[in-house]
Protein backbone atom coordinates (compact mmCIF):
# COMPACT_ATOMS: atom_id res chain seq x y z
CA UNK A 1 0.00 0.00 0.00
CA UNK A 2 1.36 3.39 -0.97
CA UNK A 3 2.05 5.75 1.90
CA UNK A 4 -0.08 8.90 1.64
CA UNK A 5 1.63 11.68 -0.31
CA UNK A 6 4.60 9.47 -1.14
CA UNK A 7 6.15 10.63 -4.44
CA UNK A 8 5.65 8.32 -7.39
CA UNK A 9 8.14 7.98 -10.26
CA UNK A 10 7.58 9.40 -13.76
CA UNK A 11 7.30 5.92 -15.25
CA UNK A 12 3.89 5.63 -13.63
CA UNK A 13 2.61 8.55 -15.70
CA UNK A 14 3.75 6.68 -18.80
CA UNK A 15 1.76 3.67 -17.63
CA UNK A 16 -1.24 5.90 -17.04
CA UNK A 17 -1.00 7.09 -20.63
CA UNK A 18 -1.03 3.51 -21.90
CA UNK A 19 -4.00 2.53 -19.74
CA UNK A 20 -5.85 5.69 -20.72
CA UNK A 21 -5.44 4.95 -24.44
CA UNK A 22 -6.82 1.46 -23.85
CA UNK A 23 -9.86 3.04 -22.20
CA UNK A 24 -10.54 5.41 -25.09
CA UNK A 25 -8.85 8.52 -23.74
CA UNK A 26 -6.56 10.50 -26.00
CA UNK A 27 -4.24 12.12 -23.50
CA UNK A 28 -3.37 12.28 -19.81
CA UNK A 29 -1.99 15.31 -18.00
CA UNK A 30 -0.95 15.69 -14.37
CA UNK A 31 -0.73 18.85 -12.31
CA UNK A 32 -0.43 19.95 -8.72
CA UNK A 33 -3.18 21.66 -6.77
CA UNK A 34 -2.01 25.27 -6.43
CA UNK A 35 -4.57 27.20 -8.48
CA UNK A 36 -4.24 30.43 -6.51
CA UNK A 37 -3.38 32.29 -9.70
CA UNK A 38 -6.85 31.52 -11.04
CA UNK A 39 -8.73 32.83 -8.00
CA UNK A 40 -8.88 36.54 -8.92
CA UNK A 41 -10.33 35.74 -12.35
CA UNK A 42 -12.91 33.38 -10.87
CA UNK A 43 -14.01 35.96 -8.30
CA UNK A 44 -14.27 38.71 -10.91
CA UNK A 45 -16.35 36.44 -13.16
CA UNK A 46 -18.76 35.62 -10.34
CA UNK A 47 -18.98 39.21 -9.14
CA UNK A 48 -19.89 40.31 -12.67
CA UNK A 49 -22.81 37.86 -12.57
CA UNK A 50 -21.56 36.10 -15.70
CA UNK A 51 -22.62 32.72 -14.26
CA UNK A 52 -26.29 33.66 -14.67
CA UNK A 53 -28.61 31.33 -12.81
CA UNK A 54 -25.98 28.63 -12.32
CA UNK A 55 -26.05 29.24 -8.58
CA UNK A 56 -23.97 26.17 -7.86
CA UNK A 57 -20.96 27.97 -9.33
CA UNK A 58 -21.16 30.76 -6.76
CA UNK A 59 -22.28 28.53 -3.90
CA UNK A 60 -18.95 26.73 -3.74
CA UNK A 61 -16.92 29.94 -3.82
CA UNK A 62 -13.19 29.42 -4.05
CA UNK A 63 -13.46 25.68 -3.47
CA UNK A 64 -13.46 25.49 -7.26
CA UNK A 65 -9.87 26.75 -7.21
CA UNK A 66 -8.78 24.76 -4.16
CA UNK A 67 -8.78 21.03 -4.89
CA UNK A 68 -7.54 20.09 -1.41
CA UNK A 69 -10.55 21.83 0.15
CA UNK A 70 -12.94 20.17 -2.24
CA UNK A 71 -11.42 16.73 -1.63
CA UNK A 72 -9.27 16.74 1.52
CA UNK A 73 -5.96 14.97 1.04
CA UNK A 74 -5.68 15.72 -2.68
CA UNK A 75 -2.10 16.20 -3.80
CA UNK A 76 -2.29 15.77 -7.59
CA UNK A 77 -4.92 15.97 -10.30
CA UNK A 78 -4.94 13.72 -13.35
CA UNK A 79 -6.73 15.26 -16.33
CA UNK A 80 -7.98 13.01 -19.11
CA UNK A 81 -8.96 14.15 -22.62
CA UNK A 82 -11.46 12.19 -24.71
CA UNK A 83 -12.16 13.22 -28.31
CA UNK A 84 -15.83 13.13 -29.24
CA UNK A 85 -16.31 13.68 -32.96
CA UNK A 86 -18.12 10.52 -34.16
CA UNK A 87 -15.99 8.09 -36.16
CA UNK A 88 -18.26 8.67 -39.17
CA UNK A 89 -17.68 12.44 -39.19
CA UNK A 90 -17.11 13.71 -42.73
CA UNK A 91 -13.89 15.50 -43.64
CA UNK A 92 -15.69 18.80 -44.28
CA UNK A 93 -17.66 18.55 -41.05
CA UNK A 94 -17.11 22.14 -39.98
CA UNK A 95 -18.33 23.63 -43.27
CA UNK A 96 -21.23 21.17 -43.28
CA UNK A 97 -22.31 22.18 -39.78
CA UNK A 98 -22.10 25.87 -40.67
CA UNK A 99 -24.25 25.26 -43.73
CA UNK A 100 -26.94 23.62 -41.59
CA UNK A 101 -27.27 26.84 -39.59
CA UNK A 102 -28.42 28.47 -42.83
CA UNK A 103 -31.24 25.93 -43.29
CA UNK A 104 -33.99 27.29 -41.01
CA UNK A 105 -36.01 24.09 -40.95
CA UNK A 106 -33.16 21.90 -39.66
CA UNK A 107 -32.88 21.23 -35.93
CA UNK A 108 -29.29 21.78 -34.84
CA UNK A 109 -28.07 19.93 -31.75
CA UNK A 110 -24.54 20.58 -30.52
CA UNK A 111 -22.11 17.96 -31.80
CA UNK A 112 -21.13 16.74 -28.35
CA UNK A 113 -24.72 15.81 -27.47
CA UNK A 114 -25.58 13.61 -30.44
CA UNK A 115 -24.35 10.40 -28.85
CA UNK A 116 -24.34 8.94 -25.36
CA UNK A 117 -24.20 11.20 -22.31
CA UNK A 118 -20.52 11.98 -21.85
CA UNK A 119 -20.91 12.21 -18.08
CA UNK A 120 -21.63 8.49 -17.96
CA UNK A 121 -18.93 7.54 -20.45
CA UNK A 122 -16.06 9.47 -18.85
CA UNK A 123 -17.05 8.74 -15.27
CA UNK A 124 -17.06 4.98 -15.79
CA UNK A 125 -13.77 4.98 -17.68
CA UNK A 126 -12.05 7.30 -15.21
CA UNK A 127 -13.06 4.96 -12.42
CA UNK A 128 -11.57 2.05 -14.37
CA UNK A 129 -8.38 4.07 -14.73
CA UNK A 130 -8.35 4.56 -10.96
CA UNK A 131 -8.89 0.82 -10.48
CA UNK A 132 -5.89 0.05 -12.68
CA UNK A 133 -3.81 2.49 -10.68
CA UNK A 134 -4.91 0.81 -7.45
CA UNK A 135 -3.94 -2.59 -8.83
CA UNK A 136 -0.51 -1.19 -9.55
CA UNK A 137 0.05 0.70 -6.27
CA UNK A 138 -2.48 -0.55 -3.77
CA UNK A 139 -5.42 1.41 -2.32
CA UNK A 140 -5.21 5.19 -2.48
CA UNK A 141 -7.56 8.11 -1.94
CA UNK A 142 -9.26 9.48 -5.03
CA UNK A 143 -12.38 11.01 -6.51
CA UNK A 144 -13.58 11.13 -10.11
CA UNK A 145 -15.04 14.26 -11.70
CA UNK A 146 -16.70 14.73 -15.07
CA UNK A 147 -18.25 18.17 -15.25
CA UNK A 148 -20.09 17.10 -12.12
CA UNK A 149 -18.72 19.28 -9.31
CA UNK A 150 -17.07 22.68 -8.78
CA UNK A 151 -13.81 21.94 -10.60
CA UNK A 152 -11.78 24.39 -12.71
CA UNK A 153 -11.24 21.73 -15.32
CA UNK A 154 -9.86 23.91 -18.11
CA UNK A 155 -7.40 25.51 -15.71
CA UNK A 156 -6.27 22.09 -14.51
CA UNK A 157 -6.00 20.81 -18.07
CA UNK A 158 -3.92 23.81 -19.09
CA UNK A 159 -1.54 23.41 -16.17
CA UNK A 160 -1.05 19.72 -16.98
CA UNK A 161 -0.38 20.25 -20.68
CA UNK A 162 -3.68 18.95 -22.05
CA UNK A 163 -4.11 22.21 -23.91
CA UNK A 164 -4.41 25.94 -23.37
CA UNK A 165 -7.44 28.09 -22.62
CA UNK A 166 -8.71 29.48 -25.90
CA UNK A 167 -10.29 32.89 -26.26
CA UNK A 168 -13.69 31.13 -26.25
CA UNK A 169 -12.71 29.73 -22.77
CA UNK A 170 -12.54 26.11 -24.00
CA UNK A 171 -9.39 24.01 -23.83
CA UNK A 172 -7.48 23.89 -27.12
CA UNK A 173 -4.89 21.38 -28.29
CA UNK A 174 -2.66 21.80 -31.35
CA UNK A 175 -3.38 18.25 -32.51
CA UNK A 176 -7.02 18.00 -31.47
CA UNK A 177 -8.60 21.44 -31.51
CA UNK A 178 -11.33 21.72 -28.88
CA UNK A 179 -13.68 18.89 -29.80
CA UNK A 180 -13.02 16.83 -26.70
CA UNK A 181 -14.30 16.22 -23.19
CA UNK A 182 -12.29 16.59 -20.01
CA UNK A 183 -12.44 14.49 -16.87
CA UNK A 184 -10.42 14.60 -13.68
CA UNK A 185 -9.09 12.20 -11.12
CA UNK A 186 -8.19 13.83 -7.80
CA UNK A 187 -5.62 11.64 -6.00
CA UNK A 188 -3.67 11.72 -2.74
CA UNK A 189 -0.54 10.63 -4.60
CA UNK A 190 2.36 12.95 -5.42
CA UNK A 191 2.49 12.24 -9.14
CA UNK A 192 5.15 13.99 -11.25
CA UNK A 193 3.47 16.83 -13.19
CA UNK A 194 3.41 16.97 -16.97
CA UNK A 195 4.57 20.19 -18.60
CA UNK A 196 2.05 22.87 -19.59
CA UNK A 197 1.90 24.12 -23.18
CA UNK A 198 1.92 27.69 -24.42
CA UNK A 199 -1.13 29.35 -25.94
CA UNK A 200 -1.40 29.53 -29.72
CA UNK A 201 -4.44 31.70 -30.42
CA UNK A 202 -2.27 34.65 -31.39
CA UNK A 203 -4.21 37.57 -32.85
CA UNK A 204 -7.08 35.36 -34.08
CA UNK A 205 -10.49 36.54 -32.90
CA UNK A 206 -12.71 34.29 -35.04
CA UNK A 207 -14.56 32.82 -32.06
CA UNK A 208 -15.27 36.24 -30.58
CA UNK A 209 -16.43 37.67 -33.90
CA UNK A 210 -18.76 34.80 -34.82
CA UNK A 211 -20.67 34.48 -31.53
CA UNK A 212 -24.34 35.14 -32.41
CA UNK A 213 -25.05 36.90 -29.12
CA UNK A 214 -21.63 38.43 -28.41
CA UNK A 215 -21.33 36.27 -25.31
CA UNK A 216 -17.52 36.23 -25.47
CA UNK A 217 -16.96 39.65 -23.94
CA UNK A 218 -13.16 39.43 -24.03
CA UNK A 219 -10.42 36.90 -24.64
CA UNK A 220 -11.11 34.04 -22.24
CA UNK A 221 -14.10 35.82 -20.71
CA UNK A 222 -17.62 34.51 -21.28
CA UNK A 223 -20.90 36.04 -20.13
CA UNK A 224 -22.97 32.87 -19.82
CA UNK A 225 -26.18 34.90 -19.65
CA UNK A 226 -25.74 35.68 -23.35
CA UNK A 227 -24.46 32.25 -24.44
CA UNK A 228 -26.84 30.11 -26.50
CA UNK A 229 -25.48 26.95 -24.89
CA UNK A 230 -26.37 28.32 -21.46
CA UNK A 231 -29.75 29.65 -22.60
CA UNK A 232 -30.86 26.40 -24.23
CA UNK A 233 -29.51 24.05 -21.55
CA UNK A 234 -28.87 25.63 -18.15
CA UNK A 235 -31.34 28.51 -18.16
CA UNK A 236 -34.66 27.36 -16.67
CA UNK A 237 -36.92 30.29 -17.54
CA UNK A 238 -37.97 32.21 -20.62
CA UNK A 239 -35.30 32.81 -23.25
CA UNK A 240 -34.64 36.57 -23.18
CA UNK A 241 -36.48 38.09 -26.13
CA UNK A 242 -33.39 39.93 -27.34
CA UNK A 243 -31.60 36.62 -27.99
CA UNK A 244 -34.38 34.60 -29.60
CA UNK A 245 -33.74 35.53 -33.21
CA UNK A 246 -30.01 35.00 -32.71
CA UNK A 247 -30.75 31.41 -31.65
CA UNK A 248 -31.79 30.62 -35.20
CA UNK A 249 -32.35 26.86 -35.46
CA UNK A 250 -30.07 25.90 -32.54
CA UNK A 251 -32.19 23.84 -30.16
CA UNK A 252 -29.57 22.37 -27.83
CA UNK A 253 -26.23 24.07 -27.37
CA UNK A 254 -24.17 26.06 -29.86
CA UNK A 255 -20.93 25.15 -31.65
CA UNK A 256 -20.31 28.39 -33.57
CA UNK A 257 -17.13 29.39 -31.75
CA UNK A 258 -15.68 25.93 -32.37
CA UNK A 259 -16.76 25.67 -36.00
CA UNK A 260 -14.68 28.71 -36.96
CA UNK A 261 -11.64 27.90 -34.84
CA UNK A 262 -8.66 27.19 -37.13
CA UNK A 263 -7.30 24.60 -34.69
CA UNK A 264 -10.36 22.41 -35.17
CA UNK A 265 -9.10 21.40 -38.59
CA UNK A 266 -7.07 18.96 -36.48
CA UNK A 267 -9.99 17.72 -34.40
CA UNK A 268 -9.77 13.95 -33.84
CA UNK A 269 -12.46 11.29 -34.19
CA UNK A 270 -13.62 9.42 -31.13
CA UNK A 271 -12.17 5.97 -30.54
CA UNK A 272 -15.22 4.78 -28.60
CA UNK A 273 -18.60 3.95 -30.12
CA UNK A 274 -20.50 5.79 -27.36
CA UNK A 275 -20.32 9.06 -29.29
CA UNK A 276 -21.72 7.68 -32.53
CA UNK A 277 -24.66 9.81 -33.64
CA UNK A 278 -28.09 8.67 -32.58
CA UNK A 279 -30.75 8.56 -35.23
CA UNK A 280 -32.55 11.88 -35.43
CA UNK A 281 -29.88 14.09 -33.92
CA UNK A 282 -27.76 14.90 -36.96
CA UNK A 283 -30.32 15.67 -39.64
CA UNK A 284 -33.71 16.05 -37.96
CA UNK A 285 -36.16 18.79 -38.89
CA UNK A 286 -37.83 21.11 -36.43
CA UNK A 287 -41.27 19.88 -37.45
CA UNK A 288 -40.30 16.25 -36.86
CA UNK A 289 -39.01 16.96 -33.35
CA UNK A 290 -41.98 19.19 -32.55
CA UNK A 291 -44.21 16.19 -33.21
CA UNK A 292 -42.65 14.25 -30.32
CA UNK A 293 -44.82 13.93 -27.24
CA UNK A 294 -43.17 13.62 -23.84
CA UNK A 295 -43.06 9.83 -23.99
CA UNK A 296 -41.24 9.98 -27.32
CA UNK A 297 -38.82 12.58 -25.96
CA UNK A 298 -37.97 10.40 -22.97
CA UNK A 299 -37.59 7.31 -25.11
CA UNK A 300 -35.43 8.98 -27.77
CA UNK A 301 -33.18 10.76 -25.26
CA UNK A 302 -32.60 7.83 -22.90
CA UNK A 303 -28.91 7.79 -21.99
CA UNK A 304 -28.41 11.15 -23.71
CA UNK A 305 -27.22 14.43 -22.20
CA UNK A 306 -30.26 16.07 -23.81
CA UNK A 307 -32.67 14.39 -21.41
CA UNK A 308 -31.43 16.49 -18.48
CA UNK A 309 -33.15 19.64 -19.78
CA UNK A 310 -36.54 17.94 -19.67
CA UNK A 311 -39.43 18.07 -22.08
CA UNK A 312 -40.54 21.61 -21.19
CA UNK A 313 -37.20 23.27 -22.02
CA UNK A 314 -36.95 21.09 -25.11
CA UNK A 315 -40.30 22.43 -26.34
CA UNK A 316 -39.34 25.98 -25.32
CA UNK A 317 -36.20 25.78 -27.46
CA UNK A 318 -38.04 24.24 -30.39
CA UNK A 319 -40.73 26.91 -30.25
CA UNK A 320 -38.15 29.66 -30.64
CA UNK A 321 -36.49 27.86 -33.56
CA UNK A 322 -39.91 27.26 -35.16
CA UNK A 323 -40.69 30.97 -34.92
CA UNK A 324 -37.40 31.80 -36.57
CA UNK A 325 -38.07 29.27 -39.33
CA UNK A 326 -41.60 30.66 -39.84
CA UNK A 327 -40.17 34.19 -40.23
CA UNK A 328 -37.39 33.07 -42.57
CA UNK A 329 -39.32 30.72 -44.85
CA UNK A 330 -42.93 31.81 -44.65
CA UNK A 331 -43.90 28.14 -44.63
CA UNK A 332 -47.34 27.98 -42.97
CA UNK A 333 -46.60 24.47 -41.67
CA UNK A 334 -44.68 26.07 -38.79
CA UNK A 335 -47.55 28.33 -37.82
CA UNK A 336 -50.04 25.48 -38.07
CA UNK A 337 -47.96 23.21 -35.84
CA UNK A 338 -47.37 25.94 -33.30
CA UNK A 339 -51.03 26.96 -33.24
CA UNK A 340 -52.14 23.36 -32.75
CA UNK A 341 -49.92 23.05 -29.67
CA UNK A 342 -50.89 26.33 -28.02
CA UNK A 343 -54.05 25.12 -26.33
CA UNK A 344 -52.80 22.92 -23.49
CA UNK A 345 -49.20 24.18 -23.48
CA UNK A 346 -47.84 25.14 -20.06
CA UNK A 347 -47.07 28.77 -19.29
CA UNK A 348 -43.39 28.66 -20.27
CA UNK A 349 -43.84 26.87 -23.58
CA UNK A 350 -47.03 28.79 -24.34
CA UNK A 351 -45.29 32.14 -24.03
CA UNK A 352 -42.66 31.03 -26.53
CA UNK A 353 -45.30 29.68 -28.91
CA UNK A 354 -47.05 33.06 -28.86
CA UNK A 355 -43.75 34.78 -29.60
CA UNK A 356 -43.06 32.34 -32.42
CA UNK A 357 -46.46 32.87 -34.00
CA UNK A 358 -45.85 36.61 -33.90
CA UNK A 359 -42.82 36.15 -36.17
CA UNK A 360 -45.12 35.94 -39.21
CA UNK A 361 -43.26 37.11 -42.31
CA UNK A 362 -44.43 40.47 -43.60
CA UNK A 363 -45.63 38.87 -46.84
CA UNK A 364 -47.70 36.21 -45.09
CA UNK A 365 -51.35 37.09 -44.55
CA UNK A 366 -53.51 35.15 -42.08
CA UNK A 367 -55.19 32.20 -43.81
CA UNK A 368 -56.54 28.83 -42.82
CA UNK A 369 -53.07 27.42 -43.48
CA UNK A 370 -51.32 30.24 -41.60
CA UNK A 371 -53.61 30.88 -38.63
CA UNK A 372 -53.72 34.01 -36.53
CA UNK A 373 -52.91 33.79 -32.83
CA UNK A 374 -55.48 31.82 -30.91
CA UNK A 375 -57.35 33.47 -28.10
CA UNK A 376 -56.70 30.38 -26.02
CA UNK A 377 -54.22 31.07 -23.26
CA UNK A 378 -51.56 28.54 -22.31
CA UNK A 379 -52.30 26.61 -19.16
CA UNK A 380 -50.40 27.39 -15.99
CA UNK A 381 -47.33 25.35 -15.21
ChimeraX attribute file (.defattr): number of C-alpha atoms within 10 A of each C-alpha:
attribute: neighborCount
match mode: 1-to-1
recipient: residues
	/A:1	9
	/A:2	15
	/A:3	12
	/A:4	15
	/A:5	17
	/A:6	12
	/A:7	13
	/A:8	14
	/A:9	11
	/A:10	12
	/A:11	10
	/A:12	15
	/A:13	19
	/A:14	12
	/A:15	14
	/A:16	19
	/A:17	19
	/A:18	15
	/A:19	17
	/A:20	22
	/A:21	16
	/A:22	13
	/A:23	18
	/A:24	18
	/A:25	25
	/A:26	20
	/A:27	18
	/A:28	26
	/A:29	26
	/A:30	28
	/A:31	24
	/A:32	20
	/A:33	17
	/A:34	15
	/A:35	17
	/A:36	11
	/A:37	10
	/A:38	15
	/A:39	16
	/A:40	11
	/A:41	12
	/A:42	18
	/A:43	14
	/A:44	11
	/A:45	16
	/A:46	15
	/A:47	11
	/A:48	11
	/A:49	15
	/A:50	18
	/A:51	18
	/A:52	18
	/A:53	16
	/A:54	16
	/A:55	10
	/A:56	11
	/A:57	18
	/A:58	20
	/A:59	11
	/A:60	14
	/A:61	15
	/A:62	21
	/A:63	18
	/A:64	22
	/A:65	25
	/A:66	21
	/A:67	25
	/A:68	18
	/A:69	12
	/A:70	17
	/A:71	16
	/A:72	14
	/A:73	17
	/A:74	24
	/A:75	24
	/A:76	24
	/A:77	28
	/A:78	24
	/A:79	26
	/A:80	27
	/A:81	24
	/A:82	27
	/A:83	24
	/A:84	26
	/A:85	24
	/A:86	21
	/A:87	15
	/A:88	10
	/A:89	14
	/A:90	10
	/A:91	9
	/A:92	9
	/A:93	13
	/A:94	18
	/A:95	11
	/A:96	12
	/A:97	17
	/A:98	14
	/A:99	10
	/A:100	17
	/A:101	17
	/A:102	11
	/A:103	16
	/A:104	22
	/A:105	24
	/A:106	24
	/A:107	28
	/A:108	27
	/A:109	21
	/A:110	19
	/A:111	20
	/A:112	23
	/A:113	19
	/A:114	26
	/A:115	24
	/A:116	21
	/A:117	20
	/A:118	23
	/A:119	18
	/A:120	14
	/A:121	16
	/A:122	25
	/A:123	19
	/A:124	15
	/A:125	18
	/A:126	24
	/A:127	16
	/A:128	15
	/A:129	21
	/A:130	22
	/A:131	15
	/A:132	16
	/A:133	17
	/A:134	16
	/A:135	10
	/A:136	13
	/A:137	14
	/A:138	12
	/A:139	14
	/A:140	17
	/A:141	17
	/A:142	20
	/A:143	15
	/A:144	22
	/A:145	20
	/A:146	21
	/A:147	17
	/A:148	10
	/A:149	14
	/A:150	20
	/A:151	22
	/A:152	18
	/A:153	22
	/A:154	21
	/A:155	20
	/A:156	28
	/A:157	29
	/A:158	24
	/A:159	26
	/A:160	24
	/A:161	21
	/A:162	28
	/A:163	28
	/A:164	26
	/A:165	23
	/A:166	22
	/A:167	24
	/A:168	23
	/A:169	17
	/A:170	20
	/A:171	23
	/A:172	29
	/A:173	24
	/A:174	18
	/A:175	13
	/A:176	20
	/A:177	22
	/A:178	26
	/A:179	26
	/A:180	23
	/A:181	18
	/A:182	24
	/A:183	26
	/A:184	26
	/A:185	22
	/A:186	26
	/A:187	25
	/A:188	23
	/A:189	21
	/A:190	19
	/A:191	22
	/A:192	18
	/A:193	18
	/A:194	18
	/A:195	14
	/A:196	18
	/A:197	16
	/A:198	12
	/A:199	15
	/A:200	15
	/A:201	17
	/A:202	8
	/A:203	6
	/A:204	12
	/A:205	16
	/A:206	18
	/A:207	22
	/A:208	23
	/A:209	14
	/A:210	17
	/A:211	22
	/A:212	19
	/A:213	20
	/A:214	15
	/A:215	20
	/A:216	23
	/A:217	16
	/A:218	14
	/A:219	15
	/A:220	13
	/A:221	17
	/A:222	20
	/A:223	19
	/A:224	21
	/A:225	20
	/A:226	22
	/A:227	21
	/A:228	27
	/A:229	19
	/A:230	20
	/A:231	26
	/A:232	24
	/A:233	19
	/A:234	18
	/A:235	18
	/A:236	16
	/A:237	13
	/A:238	17
	/A:239	20
	/A:240	10
	/A:241	11
	/A:242	10
	/A:243	16
	/A:244	23
	/A:245	18
	/A:246	16
	/A:247	25
	/A:248	24
	/A:249	30
	/A:250	25
	/A:251	28
	/A:252	26
	/A:253	22
	/A:254	24
	/A:255	22
	/A:256	20
	/A:257	19
	/A:258	21
	/A:259	22
	/A:260	20
	/A:261	21
	/A:262	15
	/A:263	19
	/A:264	19
	/A:265	18
	/A:266	14
	/A:267	20
	/A:268	21
	/A:269	18
	/A:270	22
	/A:271	20
	/A:272	17
	/A:273	13
	/A:274	17
	/A:275	23
	/A:276	19
	/A:277	20
	/A:278	15
	/A:279	11
	/A:280	14
	/A:281	19
	/A:282	18
	/A:283	12
	/A:284	15
	/A:285	18
	/A:286	22
	/A:287	17
	/A:288	12
	/A:289	18
	/A:290	19
	/A:291	12
	/A:292	14
	/A:293	11
	/A:294	14
	/A:295	9
	/A:296	13
	/A:297	19
	/A:298	17
	/A:299	10
	/A:300	17
	/A:301	19
	/A:302	14
	/A:303	16
	/A:304	18
	/A:305	18
	/A:306	24
	/A:307	17
	/A:308	16
	/A:309	15
	/A:310	14
	/A:311	19
	/A:312	17
	/A:313	25
	/A:314	22
	/A:315	24
	/A:316	23
	/A:317	24
	/A:318	27
	/A:319	30
	/A:320	30
	/A:321	29
	/A:322	33
	/A:323	28
	/A:324	27
	/A:325	26
	/A:326	26
	/A:327	24
	/A:328	16
	/A:329	14
	/A:330	19
	/A:331	17
	/A:332	19
	/A:333	15
	/A:334	28
	/A:335	27
	/A:336	16
	/A:337	19
	/A:338	26
	/A:339	21
	/A:340	13
	/A:341	17
	/A:342	24
	/A:343	15
	/A:344	14
	/A:345	20
	/A:346	15
	/A:347	17
	/A:348	20
	/A:349	28
	/A:350	26
	/A:351	17
	/A:352	27
	/A:353	27
	/A:354	20
	/A:355	18
	/A:356	27
	/A:357	28
	/A:358	15
	/A:359	19
	/A:360	26
	/A:361	17
	/A:362	8
	/A:363	8
	/A:364	13
	/A:365	13
	/A:366	12
	/A:367	9
	/A:368	9
	/A:369	13
	/A:370	21
	/A:371	19
	/A:372	16
	/A:373	17
	/A:374	12
	/A:375	8
	/A:376	11
	/A:377	15
	/A:378	19
	/A:379	14
	/A:380	10
	/A:381	10
